[in-house]
Amino acid sequence: MLDSDTQRRLTDLSADAHSGLADLLQAGEVKAEQWFLHRSFEGRTCPWELLTNDSTENDRLIKEKISASEKPVTGLVLAFLGMVEWRKQKQLMAYLQCFRAGYEKGILCLRHLKETVPGQKFEPEGNFLIVGSCKHIWI
């Protein structure tokens, strides 16, 4: 059983994952096999930003964008839309990493997707799967 503080943090980060993915999928045409970044500040969010498919380059870009922000970043969501290995099969999914300032750990989530316009328009399918946590190194 989780203590109340851990449960609250899990609920907060899960809400960030839900709203962040909904916002990304509503943002217009998004292509599969791409990484995206979403930053939030006290009471305000930035639009989703396209990242690269190179993790080293993405780490550099994320650090750059955080340090160039006018206000302190209070929330960060990294998302990948594309084929993800799940239960020994490649499946079309959203993979999200969600972080909040002041939280020692972030969460890793998956959500199945279905294509409505091949390669450009996606809809969520099924429920979010929280598959783990990760050390918070960003904000």
SELUMGU-827985 format. One record per residue: x, y, z of N, C-alpha, C in turn. Coordinates in steps of 0.001 Angstrom, whole numbers, plus 500000, padded with zeros to 6 digits. Layout:
residues N
<rec n_u="X" n_v="Y" n_w="Z" ca_u="X" ca_v="Y" ca_w="Z" c_u="X" c_v="Y" c_w="Z"/>
...
end
This chain:
residues 139
<rec n_u="500827" n_v="498829" n_w="500000" ca_u="500000" ca_v="500000" ca_w="500000" c_u="500883" c_v="501250" c_w="500000"/>
<rec n_u="500486" n_v="502258" n_w="499243" ca_u="501248" ca_v="503497" ca_w="499133" c_u="500855" c_v="504470" c_w="500234"/>
<rec n_u="501843" n_v="505211" n_w="500748" ca_u="501504" ca_v="506239" ca_w="501726" c_u="500804" c_v="507395" c_w="501009"/>
<rec n_u="500168" n_v="508278" n_w="501747" ca_u="499336" ca_v="509330" ca_w="501143" c_u="500153" c_v="510290" c_w="500281"/>
<rec n_u="501401" n_v="510597" n_w="500674" ca_u="502234" ca_v="511501" ca_w="499877" c_u="502603" c_v="510861" c_w="498535"/>
<rec n_u="502975" n_v="509601" n_w="498550" ca_u="503305" ca_v="508885" ca_w="497312" c_u="502082" c_v="508775" c_w="496420"/>
<rec n_u="500937" n_v="508494" n_w="496997" ca_u="499689" ca_v="508400" ca_w="496231" c_u="499357" c_v="509750" c_w="495573"/>
<rec n_u="499530" n_v="510847" n_w="496315" ca_u="499259" ca_v="512184" ca_w="495767" c_u="500190" c_v="512482" c_w="494595"/>
<rec n_u="501457" n_v="512169" n_w="494757" ca_u="502422" ca_v="512417" ca_w="493675" c_u="502101" c_v="511568" c_w="492443"/>
<rec n_u="501736" n_v="510335" n_w="492661" ca_u="501356" ca_v="509454" ca_w="491555" c_u="500116" c_v="509995" c_w="490845"/>
<rec n_u="499145" n_v="510464" n_w="491609" ca_u="497931" ca_v="511053" ca_w="491037" c_u="498267" c_v="512313" c_w="490238"/>
<rec n_u="499124" n_v="513176" n_w="490785" ca_u="499520" ca_v="514405" ca_w="490093" c_u="500221" c_v="514095" c_w="488766"/>
<rec n_u="501189" n_v="513191" n_w="488804" ca_u="501946" ca_v="512853" ca_w="487598" c_u="501070" c_v="512137" c_w="486572"/>
<rec n_u="500160" n_v="511307" n_w="487032" ca_u="499229" ca_v="510634" ca_w="486121" c_u="498337" c_v="511654" c_w="485417"/>
<rec n_u="497877" n_v="512649" n_w="486158" ca_u="497054" ca_v="513713" ca_w="485558" c_u="497851" c_v="514459" c_w="484500"/>
<rec n_u="499134" n_v="514711" n_w="484769" ca_u="499998" ca_v="515373" ca_w="483780" c_u="500122" c_v="514526" c_w="482517"/>
<rec n_u="500246" n_v="513220" n_w="482686" ca_u="500351" ca_v="512319" ca_w="481534" c_u="499071" c_v="512351" c_w="480710"/>
<rec n_u="497936" n_v="512251" n_w="481363" ca_u="496636" ca_v="512263" ca_w="480663" c_u="496439" c_v="513565" c_w="479890"/>
<rec n_u="496601" n_v="514687" n_w="480578" ca_u="496353" ca_v="515972" ca_w="479911" c_u="497408" c_v="516263" c_w="478852"/>
<rec n_u="498651" n_v="515889" n_w="479124" ca_u="499712" ca_v="516122" ca_w="478151" c_u="499498" c_v="515349" c_w="476861"/>
<rec n_u="499143" n_v="514071" n_w="476970" ca_u="498909" ca_v="513274" ca_w="475773" c_u="497692" c_v="513788" c_w="475011"/>
<rec n_u="496628" n_v="514129" n_w="475725" ca_u="495433" ca_v="514670" ca_w="475058" c_u="495794" c_v="515934" c_w="474291"/>
<rec n_u="496582" n_v="516788" n_w="474900" ca_u="497003" ca_v="518035" ca_w="474249" c_u="497859" c_v="517746" c_w="473015"/>
<rec n_u="498783" n_v="516806" n_w="473124" ca_u="499643" ca_v="516467" ca_w="471990" c_u="498823" c_v="515920" c_w="470825"/>
<rec n_u="497889" n_v="515037" n_w="471110" ca_u="497092" ca_v="514439" ca_w="470039" c_u="496129" c_v="515441" c_w="469416"/>
<rec n_u="495757" n_v="516484" n_w="470151" ca_u="494881" ca_v="517534" ca_w="469616" c_u="495673" c_v="518615" c_w="468871"/>
<rec n_u="496990" n_v="518613" n_w="469034" ca_u="497837" ca_v="519689" ca_w="468515" c_u="497907" c_v="519745" c_w="466995"/>
<rec n_u="497304" n_v="518813" n_w="466322" ca_u="497371" ca_v="518789" ca_w="464858" c_u="498073" c_v="517537" c_w="464393"/>
<rec n_u="498699" n_v="517658" n_w="463256" ca_u="499383" ca_v="516501" ca_w="462690" c_u="500666" c_v="516214" c_w="463462"/>
<rec n_u="500744" n_v="515031" n_w="464007" ca_u="501968" ca_v="514557" ca_w="464635" c_u="502369" c_v="513276" c_w="463915"/>
<rec n_u="503619" n_v="513124" n_w="463710" ca_u="504098" ca_v="511954" ca_w="462982" c_u="504547" c_v="510875" c_w="463962"/>
<rec n_u="504434" n_v="509650" n_w="463512" ca_u="504897" ca_v="508519" ca_w="464313" c_u="506418" c_v="508489" c_w="464310"/>
<rec n_u="506944" n_v="507796" n_w="465294" ca_u="508389" ca_v="507604" ca_w="465461" c_u="509100" c_v="508924" c_w="465753"/>
<rec n_u="508465" n_v="509774" n_w="466580" ca_u="509065" ca_v="511049" ca_w="466963" c_u="508941" c_v="511272" c_w="468466"/>
<rec n_u="509896" n_v="512026" n_w="468988" ca_u="509914" ca_v="512452" ca_w="470388" c_u="509432" c_v="513892" c_w="470475"/>
<rec n_u="508746" n_v="514208" n_w="471580" ca_u="508217" ca_v="515542" ca_w="471812" c_u="508507" c_v="515963" c_w="473256"/>
<rec n_u="508563" n_v="517278" n_w="473466" ca_u="508809" ca_v="517866" ca_w="474782" c_u="507695" c_v="518845" c_w="475112"/>
<rec n_u="507227" n_v="518789" n_w="476352" ca_u="506179" ca_v="519710" ca_w="476833" c_u="506631" c_v="520261" c_w="478179"/>
<rec n_u="506779" n_v="521588" n_w="478264" ca_u="507180" ca_v="522239" ca_w="479515" c_u="506011" c_v="523022" c_w="480080"/>
<rec n_u="505956" n_v="523091" n_w="481393" ca_u="504950" ca_v="523939" ca_w="482031" c_u="505619" c_v="524789" c_w="483101"/>
<rec n_u="504979" n_v="525914" n_w="483369" ca_u="505433" ca_v="526877" ca_w="484358" c_u="504273" c_v="527113" c_w="485307"/>
<rec n_u="504460" n_v="527876" n_w="486331" ca_u="503367" ca_v="528191" ca_w="487251" c_u="502163" c_v="528710" c_w="486472"/>
<rec n_u="501137" n_v="527882" n_w="486309" ca_u="499896" ca_v="528304" ca_w="485673" c_u="499933" c_v="528466" c_w="484161"/>
<rec n_u="501007" n_v="528076" n_w="483498" ca_u="501110" ca_v="528261" ca_w="482054" c_u="501874" c_v="527098" c_w="481441"/>
<rec n_u="501494" n_v="526729" n_w="480216" ca_u="502212" ca_v="525661" ca_w="479522" c_u="502706" c_v="526160" c_w="478171"/>
<rec n_u="503760" n_v="525544" n_w="477698" ca_u="504288" ca_v="525816" ca_w="476357" c_u="503665" c_v="524816" c_w="475391"/>
<rec n_u="503637" n_v="525144" n_w="474117" ca_u="503195" ca_v="524145" ca_w="473137" c_u="504197" c_v="522987" c_w="473094"/>
<rec n_u="503739" n_v="521871" n_w="472586" ca_u="504622" ca_v="520728" ca_w="472402" c_u="505714" c_v="521096" c_w="471409"/>
<rec n_u="506926" n_v="520643" n_w="471682" ca_u="508070" ca_v="520906" ca_w="470808" c_u="508625" c_v="519581" c_w="470304"/>
<rec n_u="508985" n_v="519558" n_w="469043" ca_u="509553" ca_v="518366" ca_w="468425" c_u="511005" c_v="518203" c_w="468856"/>
<rec n_u="511359" n_v="516989" n_w="469212" ca_u="512747" ca_v="516646" ca_w="469521" c_u="513288" c_v="515789" c_w="468387"/>
<rec n_u="514473" n_v="515245" n_w="468567" ca_u="515077" ca_v="514378" ca_w="467554" c_u="514889" c_v="512926" c_w="467980"/>
<rec n_u="515396" n_v="512014" n_w="467201" ca_u="515377" ca_v="510594" ca_w="467577" c_u="516721" c_v="510144" c_w="468130"/>
<rec n_u="517575" n_v="511102" n_w="468488" ca_u="518887" ca_v="510823" ca_w="469066" c_u="518856" c_v="511218" c_w="470541"/>
<rec n_u="519028" n_v="510256" n_w="471440" ca_u="518873" ca_v="510534" ca_w="472873" c_u="519917" c_v="511518" c_w="473407"/>
<rec n_u="521144" n_v="511463" n_w="472916" ca_u="522174" ca_v="512392" ca_w="473366" c_u="521822" c_v="513817" c_w="472948"/>
<rec n_u="521393" n_v="513978" n_w="471721" ca_u="520977" ca_v="515294" ca_w="471227" c_u="519748" c_v="515786" c_w="471994"/>
<rec n_u="518803" n_v="514902" n_w="472281" ca_u="517613" ca_v="515295" ca_w="473039" c_u="517973" c_v="515760" c_w="474439"/>
<rec n_u="518888" n_v="515064" n_w="475105" ca_u="519321" ca_v="515492" ca_w="476434" c_u="519873" c_v="516914" c_w="476383"/>
<rec n_u="520682" n_v="517197" n_w="475378" ca_u="521248" ca_v="518537" ca_w="475229" c_u="520152" c_v="519567" c_w="474970"/>
<rec n_u="519228" n_v="519252" n_w="474052" ca_u="518134" ca_v="520174" ca_w="473729" c_u="517240" c_v="520454" c_w="474936"/>
<rec n_u="516924" n_v="519429" n_w="475693" ca_u="516051" ca_v="519593" ca_w="476863" c_u="516729" c_v="520501" c_w="477889"/>
<rec n_u="517994" n_v="520244" n_w="478178" ca_u="518730" ca_v="521087" ca_w="479130" c_u="518793" c_v="522529" c_w="478649"/>
<rec n_u="519025" n_v="522717" n_w="477350" ca_u="519061" ca_v="524064" ca_w="476764" c_u="517733" c_v="524785" c_w="476935"/>
<rec n_u="516649" n_v="524112" n_w="476609" ca_u="515321" ca_v="524722" ca_w="476683" c_u="514938" c_v="525051" c_w="478124"/>
<rec n_u="515312" n_v="524199" n_w="479060" ca_u="515020" ca_v="524459" ca_w="480466" c_u="515805" c_v="525674" c_w="480954"/>
<rec n_u="517093" n_v="525726" n_w="480630" ca_u="517895" ca_v="526854" ca_w="481107" c_u="517540" c_v="528162" c_w="480411"/>
<rec n_u="516969" n_v="528109" n_w="479202" ca_u="516576" ca_v="529326" ca_w="478484" c_u="515173" c_v="529801" c_w="478869"/>
<rec n_u="514472" n_v="529049" n_w="479688" ca_u="513112" ca_v="529417" ca_w="480072" c_u="513120" c_v="530675" c_w="480927"/>
<rec n_u="512116" n_v="531544" n_w="480693" ca_u="511997" ca_v="532787" ca_w="481451" c_u="511698" c_v="532531" c_w="482923"/>
<rec n_u="510826" n_v="531603" n_w="483176" ca_u="510410" ca_v="531275" ca_w="484535" c_u="510904" c_v="529873" c_w="484847"/>
<rec n_u="510994" n_v="529541" n_w="486098" ca_u="511382" ca_v="528154" ca_w="486412" c_u="510354" c_v="527158" c_w="485855"/>
<rec n_u="510849" n_v="526101" n_w="485270" ca_u="509990" ca_v="525044" ca_w="484757" c_u="509475" c_v="524244" c_w="485954"/>
<rec n_u="508157" n_v="524041" n_w="486001" ca_u="507565" ca_v="523295" ca_w="487116" c_u="507096" c_v="521906" c_w="486704"/>
<rec n_u="506959" n_v="521677" n_w="485401" ca_u="506539" ca_v="520374" ca_w="484905" c_u="507169" c_v="520082" c_w="483564"/>
<rec n_u="507412" n_v="518815" n_w="483312" ca_u="508050" ca_v="518401" ca_w="482078" c_u="507478" c_v="517051" c_w="481665"/>
<rec n_u="507066" n_v="516940" n_w="480398" ca_u="506602" ca_v="515666" ca_w="479866" c_u="507382" c_v="515399" c_w="478581"/>
<rec n_u="507989" n_v="514231" n_w="478494" ca_u="508639" ca_v="513763" ca_w="477277" c_u="507750" c_v="512673" c_w="476715"/>
<rec n_u="507494" n_v="512728" n_w="475412" ca_u="506605" ca_v="511742" ca_w="474802" c_u="507207" c_v="511204" c_w="473520"/>
<rec n_u="507007" n_v="509921" n_w="473299" ca_u="507370" ca_v="509267" ca_w="472047" c_u="506100" c_v="508628" c_w="471510"/>
<rec n_u="505797" n_v="508882" n_w="470248" ca_u="504676" ca_v="508224" ca_w="469580" c_u="505261" c_v="507302" c_w="468528"/>
<rec n_u="504937" n_v="506050" n_w="468598" ca_u="505458" ca_v="505120" ca_w="467602" c_u="505371" c_v="503677" c_w="468076"/>
<rec n_u="506138" n_v="502847" n_w="467434" ca_u="506127" ca_v="501422" ca_w="467746" c_u="507001" c_v="501167" c_w="468977"/>
<rec n_u="506392" n_v="500549" n_w="469973" ca_u="507058" ca_v="500251" ca_w="471239" c_u="506925" c_v="498756" c_w="471495"/>
<rec n_u="507997" n_v="498150" n_w="471973" ca_u="507937" ca_v="496725" ca_w="472315" c_u="507132" c_v="496571" c_w="473599"/>
<rec n_u="506039" n_v="495827" n_w="473527" ca_u="505177" ca_v="495583" ca_w="474674" c_u="504724" c_v="494139" c_w="474620"/>
<rec n_u="505057" n_v="493402" n_w="475643" ca_u="504708" ca_v="491983" ca_w="475723" c_u="505204" c_v="491208" c_w="474512"/>
<rec n_u="506466" n_v="491457" n_w="474186" ca_u="507192" ca_v="490764" ca_w="473121" c_u="506656" c_v="491050" c_w="471720"/>
<rec n_u="505896" n_v="492140" n_w="471575" ca_u="505402" ca_v="492545" ca_w="470252" c_u="505561" c_v="494050" c_w="470096"/>
<rec n_u="505813" n_v="494483" n_w="468883" ca_u="505838" ca_v="495917" ca_w="468590" c_u="504395" c_v="496381" c_w="468435"/>
<rec n_u="504037" n_v="497431" n_w="469179" ca_u="502682" ca_v="497956" ca_w="469133" c_u="502733" c_v="499477" c_w="469060"/>
<rec n_u="501752" n_v="500081" n_w="468400" ca_u="501666" ca_v="501534" ca_w="468296" c_u="501235" c_v="502085" c_w="469651"/>
<rec n_u="502124" n_v="502890" n_w="470246" ca_u="501858" ca_v="503383" ca_w="471599" c_u="502422" c_v="504782" c_w="471771"/>
<rec n_u="501933" n_v="505430" n_w="472812" ca_u="502550" ca_v="506647" ca_w="473331" c_u="503340" c_v="506227" c_w="474565"/>
<rec n_u="504591" n_v="506624" n_w="474614" ca_u="505457" ca_v="506379" ca_w="475762" c_u="505728" c_v="507746" c_w="476373"/>
<rec n_u="505413" n_v="507935" n_w="477651" ca_u="505583" ca_v="509230" ca_w="478294" c_u="506428" c_v="509125" c_w="479555"/>
<rec n_u="507261" n_v="510145" n_w="479750" ca_u="507984" ca_v="510334" ca_w="480992" c_u="507490" c_v="511658" c_w="481562"/>
<rec n_u="506981" n_v="511652" n_w="482792" ca_u="506382" ca_v="512848" ca_w="483387" c_u="507129" c_v="513222" c_w="484663"/>
<rec n_u="507474" n_v="514522" n_w="484781" ca_u="508228" ca_v="515025" ca_w="485924" c_u="507604" c_v="516315" c_w="486439"/>
<rec n_u="507741" n_v="516547" n_w="487739" ca_u="507319" ca_v="517799" ca_w="488367" c_u="508428" c_v="518291" c_w="489283"/>
<rec n_u="508594" n_v="519609" n_w="489343" ca_u="509566" ca_v="520199" ca_w="490259" c_u="509210" c_v="519786" c_w="491685"/>
<rec n_u="510221" n_v="519469" n_w="492471" ca_u="510001" ca_v="519079" ca_w="493855" c_u="509686" c_v="517608" c_w="494054"/>
<rec n_u="509520" n_v="516856" n_w="492972" ca_u="509260" ca_v="515424" ca_w="493065" c_u="510556" c_v="514692" c_w="492728"/>
<rec n_u="510992" n_v="513830" n_w="493617" ca_u="512252" ca_v="513115" ca_w="493426" c_u="512225" c_v="512171" c_w="492232"/>
<rec n_u="511049" n_v="511610" n_w="491951" ca_u="510918" ca_v="510661" ca_w="490845" c_u="509801" c_v="511070" c_w="489910"/>
<rec n_u="509962" n_v="510663" n_w="488656" ca_u="508913" ca_v="510829" ca_w="487658" c_u="508291" c_v="509471" c_w="487380"/>
<rec n_u="507304" n_v="509461" n_w="486497" ca_u="506683" ca_v="508178" ca_w="486137" c_u="506858" c_v="507912" c_w="484646"/>
<rec n_u="506852" n_v="506649" n_w="484308" ca_u="506884" ca_v="506171" ca_w="482929" c_u="505520" c_v="505574" c_w="482627"/>
<rec n_u="504905" n_v="506005" n_w="481525" ca_u="503557" ca_v="505546" ca_w="481164" c_u="503532" c_v="505082" c_w="479715"/>
<rec n_u="502608" n_v="504193" n_w="479435" ca_u="502329" ca_v="503759" ca_w="478068" c_u="500830" c_v="503885" c_w="477818"/>
<rec n_u="500484" n_v="504159" n_w="476588" ca_u="499071" ca_v="504139" ca_w="476195" c_u="499007" c_v="503682" c_w="474743"/>
<rec n_u="498171" n_v="502693" n_w="474498" ca_u="497978" ca_v="502228" ca_w="473125" c_u="497351" c_v="503345" c_w="472297"/>
<rec n_u="497713" n_v="503376" n_w="471022" ca_u="497164" ca_v="504352" ca_w="470088" c_u="496571" c_v="503626" c_w="468894"/>
<rec n_u="495648" n_v="504285" n_w="468225" ca_u="495186" ca_v="503791" ca_w="466930" c_u="495302" c_v="504945" c_w="465946"/>
<rec n_u="495629" n_v="504616" n_w="464719" ca_u="495773" ca_v="505626" ca_w="463665" c_u="494416" c_v="505932" c_w="463059"/>
<rec n_u="494113" n_v="507209" n_w="462895" ca_u="492898" ca_v="507591" ca_w="462188" c_u="493240" c_v="508135" c_w="460810"/>
<rec n_u="494415" n_v="508754" n_w="460683" ca_u="494992" ca_v="509136" ca_w="459394" c_u="496399" c_v="508550" c_w="459418"/>
<rec n_u="496705" n_v="507606" n_w="458539" ca_u="497980" ca_v="506892" ca_w="458622" c_u="499191" c_v="507816" c_w="458787"/>
<rec n_u="499918" n_v="507592" n_w="459897" ca_u="501150" ca_v="508302" ca_w="460171" c_u="501002" c_v="509724" c_w="460661"/>
<rec n_u="499770" n_v="510266" n_w="460789" ca_u="499613" ca_v="511679" ca_w="461148" c_u="498604" c_v="511943" c_w="462254"/>
<rec n_u="497578" n_v="511159" n_w="462371" ca_u="496523" ca_v="511427" ca_w="463349" c_u="496308" c_v="510172" c_w="464187"/>
<rec n_u="496355" n_v="510345" n_w="465501" ca_u="496253" ca_v="509210" ca_w="466415" c_u="495193" c_v="509486" c_w="467471"/>
<rec n_u="494598" n_v="508418" n_w="467956" ca_u="493650" ca_v="508498" ca_w="469067" c_u="494102" c_v="507512" c_w="470126"/>
<rec n_u="493917" n_v="507878" n_w="471400" ca_u="494268" ca_v="506926" ca_w="472455" c_u="493294" c_v="505764" c_w="472472"/>
<rec n_u="493801" n_v="504633" n_w="472884" ca_u="492978" ca_v="503426" ca_w="472952" c_u="493292" c_v="502729" c_w="474275"/>
<rec n_u="492271" n_v="502347" n_w="474992" ca_u="492487" ca_v="501681" ca_w="476268" c_u="492903" c_v="502662" c_w="477354"/>
<rec n_u="493461" n_v="502128" n_w="478431" ca_u="493841" ca_v="502925" ca_w="479591" c_u="495341" c_v="503188" c_w="479619"/>
<rec n_u="495730" n_v="504154" n_w="480431" ca_u="497144" ca_v="504392" ca_w="480685" c_u="497704" c_v="503234" c_w="481489"/>
<rec n_u="498923" n_v="502870" n_w="481180" ca_u="499646" ca_v="501865" ca_w="481946" c_u="500834" c_v="502564" c_w="482582"/>
<rec n_u="500860" n_v="502633" n_w="483884" ca_u="502037" ca_v="503176" ca_w="484563" c_u="502984" c_v="502002" c_w="484725"/>
<rec n_u="504124" n_v="502079" n_w="484049" ca_u="505023" ca_v="500930" ca_w="484002" c_u="506250" c_v="501081" c_w="484893"/>
<rec n_u="506409" n_v="502242" n_w="485503" ca_u="507549" ca_v="502404" ca_w="486392" c_u="507778" c_v="503843" c_w="486780"/>
<rec n_u="508885" n_v="504032" n_w="487495" ca_u="509292" ca_v="505374" ca_w="487884" c_u="510734" c_v="505571" c_w="487433"/>
<rec n_u="511142" n_v="506820" n_w="487414" ca_u="512523" ca_v="507112" ca_w="487025" c_u="513030" c_v="508307" c_w="487826"/>
<rec n_u="514308" n_v="508349" n_w="488036" ca_u="514932" ca_v="509428" ca_w="488791" c_u="514716" c_v="510744" c_w="488043"/>
<rec n_u="514382" n_v="511750" n_w="488791" ca_u="514104" ca_v="513070" ca_w="488250" c_u="515425" c_v="513846" c_w="488152"/>
<rec n_u="515890" n_v="514092" n_w="486931" ca_u="517169" ca_v="514798" ca_w="486740" c_u="517003" c_v="516144" c_w="486041"/>
<rec n_u="515784" n_v="516528" n_w="485697" ca_u="515583" ca_v="517679" ca_w="484826" c_u="515364" c_v="518998" c_w="485533"/>
<rec n_u="514355" n_v="519068" n_w="486396" ca_u="513982" ca_v="520366" ca_w="486973" c_u="513995" c_v="520316" c_w="488492"/>
end
